[in-house]
Amino acid sequence: MLQSLRESGRPDFAAGLDHCPVPLAPYRDPAFFEQEKAQVFARAWLLLGRIEELPEPGCYVVKALPTFGSSVILTHGKGGAIRAFHNSCSHRGSEVLPEGAGKQSRFVCPYHNWTYTPDGALIGVPDEADFAGLDKQTCGLKPVACDTWDGWVFINLQREPDVGLAEFLGPMAEHLGGLSYPSAATPLVFRATLDANWKVVADAFIETYHIPFIHPRTIGDTFASSANPFARLLDFTALGAHRAVSMYGNPDFQLGPDNKVERTAYAGVATDSVIAAAASEGLTAFLEHPAVNPTGSHSWSMDVKNVFPHVHIDCGPGGFWIHHFWPMSATTCEYEVKFYVAPATTVRERFQQEMYVGRVHEIILEDLANVARTQRGINSGGQQVMQLKDSEAGIRHHLAQLLKWVDAPSMREALS
Ligand code: FES
C-alpha cells in the first residue's frame, strides 16, 4: 500500500466508491436534522456502552440520549440479562434516576416516590388507595429493545425493531468479532457540547488529511512522514452500513530532544507513539486480532471502526477508545470520548498515563477548536458541496449511508 501512496496512485480501497462532490446541506439543514433523528437515530441500533459498566446483577447505568433530550436506564437483571428502560416514571412521566451508575435493589422516582425493581416492575405507590383502578402490573418502567454483541450494549428505540442486532451489524460483526478489549472497565471520559453538526466532528476523527495542518506540533510527525507527507490512509473497508479505516504511522517517529519529560515518561515503552498510555495485560491478544492493523503494516498508527451511525471504536498500539457523536440540532452536537487504560501498577505507569491524558486532551482541543470554525464556514451557504479525496473515503461512505437511511421506508430496506 505504501508504494501506491508514494506514487500518488489511487489507493485500491477507493475502488467501488465514486469520486463526485458530495452535498453540504446535510451539515446545516434543520429539515435534514429532523430526518436523521426520525429515520436514522430512532430506527438504528444505537451502541451505548460496554457490559463492564454493569458488572453484576443489580447494577444499573443511566445513559443520556442527547438527540432525544431523554435517557434510558440499563440494568443487569437477576438472571444476568442486560435490559433497558425508558427513564420515565409511570405516574406523571418524571425521570426516575439521574445520570450515573450504581447498584441498588430499588429505583425510587424523586417526585412522589413511586418505586420500581431493577426489572422494571412497579412495587411501591405512596397513598395507593387514592388512585382509583390503578393496575400496578401494567405500570412498570417501559422497556426499550436492548441487545448485546461481544460486550457492546445496544438499544433500539423502535417498539419492535424490524431488524435484529446481528443483521444490523452484518459484516462489522465478522470484522470485529472476538476482539478482546483490554481495560474495558476503566475509562477516562471527556465530554463537550459543540457548535458543530455531529458529522463535522465525526468526520474529523475518520481522516488523517488534516493532521499535518491542525496538529503539526502534537502528532504531525506521528501520522505523516516524508514517505507519506499528507497522511494518506493505509486502508478503507466498507462493512455494510459501517466502515473501518486503518491509519498510517511514521515508523521512524521519535520524541524530539526537547520533549524531556515525555522522553522520561515513555522510556522503555515499545510504541513511543504518544497515542498509547502504556502496556496493559491482554494487549497481545488485542493487537494480534486481524481487525487491528489489518494490512499488517509496519507503518501503522491506529484503526477507526465506525459503528453506524454515531460511534467510533478506535484501536491503537495501547488498546482501544471510543467516541460518541450525538446530534442536537443541525449545527450543534454532544461529543463524548472514553479512553480505556489499565489501572497503573507502578509510579512510572501512572506518570505515563498522566502524560497521555495531557497529550490526548491537547489533541482533542485542537480538533474541537477546528470544528466550530468549519461549521461557521458551512453555515455561510457559500459552498454547496464538499470535494473529497480518496483518503476521506470514510466520510463519503458514511454520508452515502445516511442519505440512504433517510430515504428508506424501513431499517431493513436501508440495509439492503
Ligand atoms: Fe414519579 Fe410522580 S412522577 S412518582
Residues whose N, C-alpha, C, O or C-beta is under 5 A from the ligand:
A	BS01	FES	C89 H91 R92 G93 S94 C109 Y111 H112 N113 W114
